[in-house]
């Protein structure tokens, strides 16, 4: 599977978030990598692009937490 620059950017942000989080495990990283589908405008400033990906990661993990609470 060939990665586009956009998905490579997502991977870089995800890697950084994972390194800084004690809570995100390797299986979580792999699941996030598959689930992340973020529309990041390449023309947007770097800070905005990073924030968009981080928000998507946060939203996905929050959804997982809610699902775990229901079980």
C-alpha positions in Angstrom: 0.0 0.0 0.0 1.4 3.3 -1.0 1.2 6.2 1.4 0.3 9.7 0.3 2.1 12.7 1.9 -1.1 13.3 3.9 -1.2 9.8 5.5 2.6 10.1 6.2 1.8 13.3 8.0 -0.9 11.6 10.0 1.6 8.8 10.9 4.2 11.4 12.1 1.7 13.1 14.3 0.4 9.8 15.6 3.9 8.6 16.4 4.6 11.8 18.3 1.4 11.6 20.3 2.0 8.0 21.1 5.6 8.7 22.4 4.2 11.4 24.7 1.3 9.3 26.0 1.7 6.6 28.6 -1.8 5.5 27.9 -1.7 4.6 24.2 -0.4 1.1 23.6 1.0 -0.5 20.5 -2.3 -2.1 19.6 -4.0 1.3 20.0 -1.5 2.9 17.7 -2.1 0.2 15.0 -5.9 0.6 15.4 -5.6 4.4 15.2 -3.4 4.2 12.1 -6.1 2.2 10.4 -9.0 4.3 11.6 -7.6 7.7 11.1 -9.0 9.4 8.0 -8.3 13.0 8.4 -8.8 15.6 5.7 -5.8 17.8 6.3 -5.3 20.8 3.9 -1.7 20.8 2.7 -1.9 24.6 2.4 -3.0 25.0 6.0 -0.4 26.2 8.5 1.6 23.4 10.2 0.0 24.1 13.6 -3.5 23.8 12.2 -2.6 20.6 10.4 -1.2 19.0 13.5 -4.2 20.2 15.6 -6.6 18.6 13.1 -4.9 15.2 13.4 -4.5 15.5 17.2 -8.2 16.3 17.4 -9.1 13.2 15.4 -6.9 11.1 17.6 -8.5 12.5 20.7 -12.0 12.0 19.4 -11.3 8.4 18.4 -9.8 7.5 21.8 -12.8 9.2 23.6 -15.1 7.0 21.5 -13.2 4.0 22.6 -13.5 5.1 26.2 -17.2 5.5 25.9 -17.6 2.1 24.4 -15.6 0.5 27.2 -17.7 2.2 29.8 -20.9 0.6 28.2 -19.4 -2.9 28.4 
